[in-house]
Amino acid sequence: MVKFYDAKSEAELARVEAVLKQGGVEYCVTGLAKEDVSGEIEVAEEDLPRAEELLLKTR
């Protein structure tokens, strides 16, 4: 797994998770214990181009 996105708020985390779920990209969220960061999203290295493409389409 490689770092894909570092969400700064719960809303941002939920938005990116929804995009990845809808696009069928598997991911995991780490760093939820930190107070200043809502979560770091990681995806498989081979899924990184697809995840980036999906996120760019939703901006």
N, C-alpha and C positions, 0 to 999 in steps of 0.2 A: 504494500500500500504506500502511496505517496501523498503528500499534503496537496490538497486541491484548493481549499478555501478556508479562510479564517474569519468566521462570523463575529461581528462586533455587538450584535443584539439578538434577542430571542426571535424577533420578527424576521431578521435577515437569515438566521439559521433555518427557520421554518420555510422560508421562500426557496432557499437553495435545496433543501431536502425535498421539497415538493417537485421541483424541476427534475432532480435526479431520479426520484421515484417514477414520475410520469415518463421519463425517457428510458427507464429500465436499466439504469446504471446502479450497480451495487456500491455501497459506501459505508463508512463507519464514522462516528463522531467521537472525538477525543477532546480532552481538556475541559470537560464540563465542570470540574471541581474548582477551577480558577474563578475568582470573583470578578475579574475585569474582562474576561473573555467568555462568550457564550458557548463557543465550541469550534473546534477545528475539524473540518471535513476531509477525510482521506478517501481516495478511490484507488482501484487497481491501476498500475502503471499503463496497462494496455487500454484501459477505459478513459484515460485522461483526455485524449483528443475529443472523444464524443461528449464528455462532461463539459469541456470548455465550449464546444459548439452549442450545446443545449443552453448553457448559461448566457452566452452572447445573444442568442435568439430572444431571450426573455427580458433583456434590458430595455 
